[in-house]
Amino acid sequence: MDLNKRMNDFRLASRELYNQYFFSEDREQASEAEERHSILLEYLFQYMVLEPENIKGSEYFEENKKLLVALKNRSTGYYQIEVEKSQGQWSIEKIPCSLGSPELFFQCYFDWDDLDIKDNKYVKGTLKSCPGVEHFVGKNCHFDAGEVVFKKA
């Protein structure tokens, strides 16, 4: 099975697990449910992605230097990424596609509101490379999950 398919299957399974069986409109209950769901995600990720692909490394929610995420290659326009400039301060950056695709080390899928219905709209990680704006390398970053490809490092 292709790594992109595995990662997308995991994305869908993890969000449906939360949305169908853990989500609560009560924020206090949702917080407790999110905690329980997070524990299951580590196992789900291990058995759906890491072991079948023989990828060693960290657990879900931790940077995995063996699992890279790149934005899909485009020849024109801009890649749009969200970069953490400082603790809790994020900015949207536009990188010319002509410079090449930014890459990050995978950490997890996420949405801005952990307690709401999940879409897993973003891929979170640490920026490995960013042609033309190298000063972002090493910073936390988000890519739109619909715009990425996954590969082994």
Buried (B, 14 or more C-beta within 10 A) or exposed (E): EEBEEBBBEBBEBBBEBBBEEBBEEEEEEBEEBBEEBBEBBEEBBBEBBBEEBEBEBBEBBEBBBBBBBBBEEEEEEEBBBBBBEEEEEBEEBEBEBEEBBBBBBBBBBBBEEBBBEBEBBBBBBBBBBBBEBEEBBEBBBBBBBEBBBBEEE
